[in-house]
Amino acid sequence: MICADTNIFVSFFRSGHNSPAKALQTALDERQLMMNPFVLSELLSSPKLPKKTEKYLLDLPRLEFDSTFFERAGFLRRKIYEKGKGVAIVDVYIAQVCIDNAIPLLTMDHDQLLIAEHSSLKVDPVNE
């Protein structure tokens, strides 16, 4: 199983023929993709998202989180701040869901690579 970061989906929707798009297509073809709820939220916020794509995204199996999720995410972000670095809170949420479910994250995002350096997040980095 694998989760894809928002940037992977955006690349997939825009080109469909680069490395990120191919990696996502492979995960979809092999039925290995789990949807991160925070990635889903980012994708659904696009006013240009076609209804057919919206339905497809909503039908993907989702990763779950529990009532203490935001505490763990806060501690993770604090750990990164203590190293003199900063990352967007949504990137921490995306990472924390993956950590909690022991699912690697397919990403091109520098913040996710930074989070992985300071946590147990497993990333599958993809270059454009």
CORSUL-V594116 format. One record per residue. N is the residue number from 1. RES is the residue in one small letter. SS is DSSP state (h for helix, s for strand, l for the rest). NEAR is the number of other ideal C-beta (glycine too) atoms within 8 Angstrom. Layout:
N_RES_SS_NEAR, N_RES_SS_NEAR
This chain:
1_m_l_6, 2_i_s_12, 3_c_s_18, 4_a_s_14, 5_d_l_15, 6_t_h_9, 7_n_h_10, 8_i_h_16, 9_f_h_12, 10_v_h_8, 11_s_h_14, 12_f_h_12, 13_f_h_7, 14_r_h_6, 15_s_l_7, 16_g_l_8, 17_h_l_5, 18_n_l_9, 19_s_h_8, 20_p_h_14, 21_a_h_13, 22_k_h_9, 23_a_h_13, 24_l_h_15, 25_q_h_10, 26_t_h_9, 27_a_h_12, 28_l_h_8, 29_d_h_6, 30_e_l_6, 31_r_l_5, 32_q_l_8, 33_l_s_13, 34_m_s_13, 35_m_s_12, 36_n_l_15, 37_p_h_10, 38_f_h_10, 39_v_h_14, 40_l_h_13, 41_s_h_8, 42_e_h_9, 43_l_h_11, 44_l_h_9, 45_s_l_6, 46_s_l_6, 47_p_l_4, 48_k_l_4, 49_l_l_9, 50_p_l_6, 51_k_h_6, 52_k_h_6, 53_t_h_9, 54_e_h_10, 55_k_h_8, 56_y_h_8, 57_l_h_11, 58_l_h_7, 59_d_h_5, 60_l_l_10, 61_p_l_5, 62_r_s_9, 63_l_l_13, 64_e_l_5, 65_f_l_8, 66_d_l_6, 67_s_l_3, 68_t_l_6, 69_f_h_11, 70_f_h_6, 71_e_h_7, 72_r_h_11, 73_a_h_12, 74_g_h_8, 75_f_h_8, 76_l_h_15, 77_r_h_11, 78_r_h_8, 79_k_h_10, 80_i_h_14, 81_y_h_9, 82_e_h_6, 83_k_l_7, 84_g_l_4, 85_k_l_8, 86_g_l_4, 87_v_l_11, 88_a_l_6, 89_i_h_8, 90_v_h_8, 91_d_h_12, 92_v_h_14, 93_y_h_10, 94_i_h_16, 95_a_h_15, 96_q_h_13, 97_v_h_15, 98_c_h_15, 99_i_h_12, 100_d_h_11, 101_n_h_10, 102_a_l_5, 103_i_l_11, 104_p_s_9, 105_l_s_17, 106_l_s_15, 107_t_s_14, 108_m_l_11, 109_d_l_9, 110_h_h_5, 111_d_h_9, 112_q_h_15, 113_l_h_11, 114_l_h_11, 115_i_h_15, 116_a_h_11, 117_e_h_6, 118_h_l_10, 119_s_l_10, 120_s_l_4, 121_l_l_11, 122_k_l_10, 123_v_s_11, 124_d_s_10, 125_p_s_7, 126_v_l_11, 127_n_l_5, 128_e_l_7
